[in-house]
Amino acid sequence: MSYSIVVSNFEELGDSPRYHGGYKNSSFATRKFKCGWGDLGALTYAIMGMWSNGRLIIAPSPFPGNSNLIATEFDVEPWPGTAPLPLSSSNLLNFTNSYQYAQLTVKYTMDWVSSGAPSKPTGTTLDFSSEVSGEMLLIPGSYLYWRAPEPGATGSSGASSGSHSVGGSGTTASLRAGIRAEADINAGIPIGNEDFELTWGRVPTPNWTRINTMKDTVNINTFLNIPAGCLLFKGAKRHRVFQIGQTELWTIGLQFKARSVEWNKQYRQGHGWQYIYNADGSKIFGSQDHSQLVQF
């Protein structure tokens, strides 16, 4: 259960909001508020949300009119041109300056909710990035074949048995695989790759056991729009963040690598891509439901 919070001593400034965007950088928006110095905590919680002991106490408030824009950062500074109030103590180790008013700047960024985005607990955020690349699988030439003319193909009768085309009349003969390639030829088979990072933010109670158990497994079903068996979960980056006066939260960078061929398949001589197994009959990479990685 979450609760709402009411803040009365604040106002949005005249030069707010502002929108920022472009093709090179992510779009975002900012809002500026004037509020009582003593109301900073309440206003921040009302906008950013608040977790306490693993429970969402205050749900975050999205940008008005756009529920996909969520508050992700804020800056606090004394109201411009004002002097600090008299200190109640000269012990600066235990007290800081305080003011009558503060200026609060909030940054809103897009939450990832497009096609392929996994569901996540309310109050947490998702972001996504990827990098497309490729690799070449080198295999012995003895695995492959040169193409040879089909019997009765039209063309010069003097063409070698390893020719790709036979001419004379300029007509290309129909071809068939039939001549094993030389063993010293290293042939390359292209494999498409894509590295993914799924960033799960404002997480109060990550399931570290589940994350560690799922490392080095492949997706049992389509995940991040990647077919089953083609996405490998490599592990996670962990970053601890804090709420003002409340329990810590976590930002978790879930690392994946996709291949155009299933991870449990290897290239076999004379058969192409086939599943490969351990001695006990299990596949090299186990399968898991990767959508559970963004659940408590």
N, C-alpha and C positions, 0 to 999 in steps of 0.2 A: 504494500500500500504506500502511495506517495501522498504528500501534503502540499498545499499551496502556501505561499508566503505573501504578505501584503506589505509593500513599502510605500509610504505616502510622501516622505520628504525627499523627492527627487523630481527632476524635469529633464527632458531631452533638449539639447542646445540647438540654436538656430541654424548652425552649419552642419547639422546631422539629419539624416544619414548620408553616407557617401558610398558610391559603388565603384569597384575597381575590376578591370578585366582586360582580356586581350588573348591573342593566339599563343603567345610565348609563356604566359604565366597563368596560374589558376585564378579564376574569378573569386572575388570576396567582397564583403561589405563591412562598413564600420558605423558604429553609432557612438555618440558622445552624450554623457549625462552629467548634470550637476546634482550632487546629493550631499546630505549631511555627513560629516566625517564619521559619526557614530553609526550611520546606516550603511556603510560600505559593505559589511559582511552580508547583511540581509539582501541588499540589491544584487550583489554578486551571486549569491545562492539562487535568487529568483531567476536570474538570467542563465547561469551556467548549470544549475542543478546542484544537488548535494547527495553524496553517498555517506552513509554512516554504518559501520559494522556490517558491510556487505549488503545493506538495504538502500534502495533509492528513496530517500526521504523527501526530496523536492525534485520534481521533474524539470528538466531544462526547458527554457522558453525559446522556440525558434524565432527567426527573423519574421516580423509581421508580414503576412501575405505570401510567405515562401517557407513551407515547413521543412524543406531540404537544406536551408541555410541555418547552420547551428553555431552557437557561440563556442569558440575554441580558445581564444586568448583574451586577456584584458590587461589594461595598464591603469594604475592609480597615481595621481599626482595632486598636490595641494592646489586649491583653486587659485588661478593666476593672480599675482599681486597681493595676496593676503599674507599676513604674518602669523606665526604659530601662536597658539594660546599659551598663557603662562603655565609653566610646568608645575605639577603638584609635588614634584620631588626633584632634587638636584642629582639623583642617582641615574645617570644616563645609561647604565648597564641594564636597568630594569624598566625604563620608560623611554618613549620616543616623543618627538614633537607631535602635537595634534592640532587640528584646525577646525574652523567652523564648517567649512565646506570642502568638498573634494571634486575633482574631475575624473570621471571614469570613462575610458575608451574601450569599447568591446569590438573584437574582430569576429566576423561570422564567415565560415567557409562551408563549401558544399559537402554534405554527407553523401556517401556512395549508395544510391538506391536504384541504379539502373538495372537492366536485364542482366542476370547472372550473379547479382549480389546476393550473398547468403543472408538469411535472417539473423538478427542479433538482438540481445536484450535491450529493452528501453533504457535510455540514459547513457548508452555507449555509442561510439562512433566507428565508422569504417572508412578507410581510404585505400586506394589501389594504384599500383604502378607495375609496369612490365617492360621488359626489354627483349626484343626478338633477335635471335641469332641462329646459328646453324653449326653443324659439325660434319666431318667426313669419316665414315666407318671404313677403315682399310681392311680388305679381305684378300686372301691369296688368289692369284689368278686362276688356280686350279678349281676354284669354286664356280667359275664363269665360263662362258662359251663364246666363240666367235660365230657370227652368222654365216651360213653357207647357202648357195643357191638351191632352190627346190629342184627336185628331179624334173627334167624337161623344160627348165626355164629358158626363155628366149634370150639369146645373146651370143657372144663369142665363145666358141668351144674351147678356146685356149685360156680362159680365165682360171686363176688359181682357186683351189678349194676354199681358201680363206677370204676371198674377195667379198666386199659389201655390195658391189654392183658389177655387172658385166655389160660391156658396151658393144662397140661395133656399129650397131644401128641406133645407139643412143637410148635404147630402152632399158630401164632398170629391172633386173630379174627379181622375182619374189624370193624372199630369204627365209631361212629357218636356222634355229640354233642347232649346232651339231658338231662343232669342232672345239674341243676343250682349249681354253686359253693357256698360255705358257705359265708355269709355276712362279717364275720370277717377276711377273707383272703384279704390282700392287694396285688393285682397283679400288676406287672410292665410291661409296654409296652415301648420298646426302641424307641427313636427318635434320629436320627442322626442330629448333629449340626455342623456348620462351621462358625467361626467368620472371617470376611473379613475386611481389611483396604485398601482402594483405595486412594493412595496419589497423589494428583493433585498439581504439583509444578509450580512456576513462573507464578502465576495467577495475572493479573493486576486489574481486576474488577470483583470479585466474585459476583454472584447473591445471596446475603444473603437471600432475600425474598423467592426465590425459594427453597433454602436449608432448611430454617425454615419451609416452607409450606409442604415440602415432608417428613419431619421427621415423623416416625411412620406410614409409608405407605409401601405397598408391591409392587413388580415389576409387572407391567401390562403385560409384555412380558419377554422372556428370556433375562437375563442380567448377565454378568460374568459367563455365561454357567449354570446359575441356572434357572430352569423352572419357569414360571409365578406363582406368588402367594406364592413362597417358600422363597423369600428373603426380609427381613425387613430392611429398612433404619432407623438406630437408631439415627443418628445425625452426627456432624462433630467436629473435633479438628481444631483450627485455629492458625497459626503461621505466624507472620509478618517478612518479609525479606526485604533487601534493595539492591538497585543498587547504584553504585558509582555515585553520582551527579544527580540521577534521581528519579522518583517517586517510592514509595514502591510497593512491590509485596507480594503475600501470598502463603503459602503452606497449603493445606487443606487436612486433613485426614478424608475421608468419611468412616463412620463405618456401617457395615452391619452384619446381622446374618441370616444364611440360616438354614432351617429345611428340613428334608426329607418328612415332611407332610406340606401341605399348612397352613399358619398361620391362615386362616379363618375357619379352620376345627377343630372340637372337637370330642372326642370319645363319642358316644351315645350308651346307653344300647340297645342291640339287633340289632343295625344297623351299628356299626363300625364308621369309620370317616365320618362325614357329616358337611356341611357348617352350620354355626350358624350366626344369624342375630340380629340386634338391633330392637327395637320396631317399628321403621319407615321402616323396610324392608331393610336397608342398612347393609352391612357386617361390622364386627368389625374393620377391617383394610381397609382403602381405597387403591386404586390402582393408581400408577403413572408410567410414563415413566422415569425410573431412569437414562437413558443415558443422560437426560437433566441436571443432576447434574454436568457434566463436560463441560458445555457450559456457555458462558457469558449471 
